[in-house]
Amino acid sequence: MRLWKRMQRRLEYVLVWTLVKLLGLPPRRVARGIGALVGRIALALTPRLRGVGHRNLALAFPGKTAAERQQILRKLYRNLGWLLAEFCQMPRYTQGMTNRFIRYEGLEHYLAARDRGKGVLVLTGHLGAWELSSFHHSLMGYPMSIVIRRLDNPLVDNLVNRIRCLHGNQVLHKDDFARGLLGSMRRGETVGILMDTNMTPPQGSFVDFFGHPACTGSGLARVAMKTGAQVLPGFLLWEESTQQYVLRFGAPLPLTSTDDVEADALAHTAMFTKVIEDYIRQYPDQWLWVHRRWKTRPVGDAAIYT
């Protein structure tokens, strides 16, 4: 069994490595076209994920028709195919290349927060081109740490992280991120946190997300309260009108404190989640609707996914 598992992991690694090499060879436009085709095929071959996507969209946008939900999912899979292509192309990207299709908006917010010296926490999520976001920021001379979950295959995990960290980025794993976060903030560094995934108590608390309680990690709020680091929204979003990505940094989010630390952490977590929701409402076809965001339920509530 152990031998079979090692062989399986090695085969998965070879397949992923081959995909990265193949999609990294052609011009970017061609690679994105192939990625979009892969997305269309994946949409057809993943009925379970399509079901999750329709369920989530019905919860978030009850007024949308089945056809409208399907159109959002089509564009989502196209965007995921594009993101796959961008990731495979990233090892050969230079500043001059990415400046042609990525522009900043609100960079002054990030620079002002960084220059305070107390660290920056970038509030982000699985919206737009999240892998390309931190990579481009490091390529422009602003390396950061990113909080991630380890992939099940350690060989693939190492390959993916090598690409993510080509220009100075570092990874903080979710299973030990609190200590790493605190250390990064003491050194005045920047850390990006994807804060839109389902959690389980006690790591997560229930806050409103599109009108439904969603179990959400409160670690970002607690670290910000403890260290005085500023929290900035940061998303790399595709703009159809200009056919470009925009790396958009919002203004620092206001953090207030009372004598009740737990209530403050919950209030800040709710605020951060509402910020993410607002961005998703602006770009609904760029969020990862196929994730079971409302899987963890409050005690006594019925399951959402079957």
N, C-alpha and C positions, 0 to 999 in steps of 0.2 A: 504493500500500500504506500509506504514512504517513497519507494522508488518510482511508483506511478505518479505520485504527487509532484515529485521533483521533475519528472519528464513533462508533466502537464504544464508546470510553471515555466520550464524552459521553452516549450512550444509557444505558450502565450507571449513570452518575451520576444521570441523570434518573429512572430506575427506582427506585434506592435512595432518592433524595430524596423521591419520591412515596410510597414505602412508609413512610418515617419520618413524613411528614406525615399520611398516612391513619391509621396505627396510633396516632399521637399525639393524634388528635382525640377518639375516644370515651372514655367512662369506663374506668378501669383494668381493671375486671372484664370489660368487653366486649372490650377489647383483648387481654387474656390468653385469653379464649375463642377469639378469632380466631387468636391465635398457636398455641393448642393444635390447632386445625383445620389450620393450615398445617403443623404438625409431623406430623400424621397423614398428610397428603397427601405430605409429603416422605419419610416412611418408606416409602410405597408406591412412590415414584418413584425411589428411590436403591438399587437392588439391589446395586450394587458396595459402597457404604458399609455396607449391611446385612451383606454377606459379611464385610467387615473387622470389624464389630462382633461377629459370631458367632465369628470366629476368635480375636479378642482375649479374649472371654469364656470360650471353651474353654481358652485358655492360662491365664487367671487363676483360673478356677473350673471345673476339670475335672469336678467332681462334679455340676454343674448340667445339667439336661436341655435339649434344644433349645427346648422350650416355655418353660422358665424364662429362658433367654437372650433369647428373643423378647419376653417380658414386660418384661425390663429395658430392651431397646431401645425398646419402645413408650413407657415412662415417660421415657427419655432424650429421645426426639424431642418428647414433650410439654413437657419442661422446656426444651428448646431453643426451642420455640415461645413459651413464656412469656418466656424471656430476650429473644427478638426483640421481643416486645411491651413489655417493661420498657425496653429500650434506646430504642425509639421514643417512649416516654412520658417518658423522663428529662429532656428540656428543660423540661418544665413541673413537675417535682417540686420540692417545698419540704421543709424540715425537718419541718413538721407532717404533711405527707402521708406521707413515708417512715417516720416514727416509728410510724405506725399498722400497718405491716406488716413492719418490720425492727427487731430489737432486738439490742443488743450482748451478748456474753458474753465475759468476759476482757479487757475494755477496759483494765483496770488494768495488764495485762501490757504493752500497747502504750504507755500513758502513761509507765510507769516506764522502759521502754527508750528512749523518745524523750527523756525528761528527763536521761538520761546525757550527751547531747550528742555522742555518737560516731556517730550515724546508726542507722537501723533498716532491716533487710532483711526484708521480708515474704515468707516462703516460701509460694507458692500454686500453683494449677494450674487446669486446665479442669474444675473441679468445682463444682457448684452454679451460682450466678449471678455468674460472675467479673466480667462487665462492670459490673454493678450494684454490686458490692462496693466497688471503689475510688471509684466515683461517690458512693455514699452516704457513705463515709468523708470525702470532701472536702466534701460538703454539710453534714456535721456540724462542719466547721471544722478538719479534719485533711487538708489536701491532700498529695498524694504524687506521686511519679513512677512510671510504669509502663513496663516494658520490653516492647516489642511488635515484631512483624515488619511491615515496610511492606506494605500491600496492593498488589497488582499495578497497580490503577488509582489513579493519584495523586489524581484528583478525589474518588473515593470515600474514599480514605485521609484526605484533608483534612476531608471532611464528618464521618466517624466520629470523628476526633481532636478536632474542634471540640466535639462533644457530650461526649466523655470529659473535656474540660478546661474545662467551663463554670464550675466552682467552684474553680479553682486547680490542678488536676492538670496534670502535664506528661508528655510522652512521651519515652522514650529508645529509639531504634531499635536493634535487635539488631546491625546492621552496624557500630555504633560505640558500643556500650553500656559497654564497660569503662572508658573515660575518663570518661564521664558518671557512672557509678556511683561511681568514686573521688571525683570532685568533689562529688557529693551527700553522700557519707559525711563528707567533710571539713567540709561545712557543717551537719552534724547532721540531714540530711533523711531522709525515708522513701522507700524504693523497693520496689515490689512486683514479684516475678519469677515468671512462670509457668514452672515447672521440670519439666514433665511431658511435653515433646515430644521426638520423636526428633531426635538430633543425629548429626553425623558427626565422626570424628577429623580434626584434633587438638583441635577445640573440645569434643568429648565424650569421656567415658571410660565403660567398661562397668561397671555395677553391677547388683546384683540388683533386679528389679522383678517381684513375683508369681512368684518362682522361676525367672525367665529373665533372661539378661543383656540389659540395655537401655542403649543409648548415651545418656549423660546429660551435659548441660552442667555443667562444674565452676566456672564463673565466679563463682557466688554464694559458694561455699566459699572461693575464692581472695581475693575482695574482703573477706569477713568476717575472714579470717586476717590480711590486710594492714592493715585499718583498725581492728579491734577492735569493729566494729559488732555489735549483737546480731541474731540471726536468730529471728524469730517465725513460727510457722505462722499463716496467716490465710485463712479460707474463709467465704463467704456461702452457707449451706446452707438448703434448704427443709425445714421441719419439718411433716410431714403432720398431726401431732397438734394443733398450734396454728394451722395454716394461716398461718404466718409464716416469714419468713426470719430466720436468726440469723447475725449477723456474729461469728464465733468466733475470738478470738485465743488461741493457746496460750502456755504459758510459754516463756521463752527457751531455745533448744536449747544444750546444753553443747558448747563447742568446746575441744578439747585440742590441744596442739602438741608436736611432737618435733623432732628435728634433720632429719627427712626431710619436706620441704615437700610433695613429690609424693604421698607416702603419706598425709599428713594431708589433703590436698585430696580424695583418693580416698575416704578413710574418712568425711569429712564429707559428701561428695556421696552416698555410700551411705546415711548416716544420714538426710539430707534426703529422699531417695527413699523410704525406709522410712516416714517420717512421712506422706508423701503417700499411700502405699499403705494405711496404717492408716485414714486418713480415707476413702479410696475404699471400703474394706471395710465401713465403717459406712454409707455412702451409695452403694451400687453403681449405682443407677439415675440418679445425677447426674454421673457422669464421662463424658468424651467418648470412648466406646469405638470410635467410627468413625475415630479417628486411628490411623495405622499406627505405633504406638509402638515396635514391635520391628523396624522396617524395616531398620535398619543392623545387620549381623550380625558377630560376631567372625570373624576369618579362618578359613576352613574350615567354618564352620557353614552349613547349608542355608538358603535363603530361607524366610521364614515366610509371605509373601503371594505369591499367584500372580496 
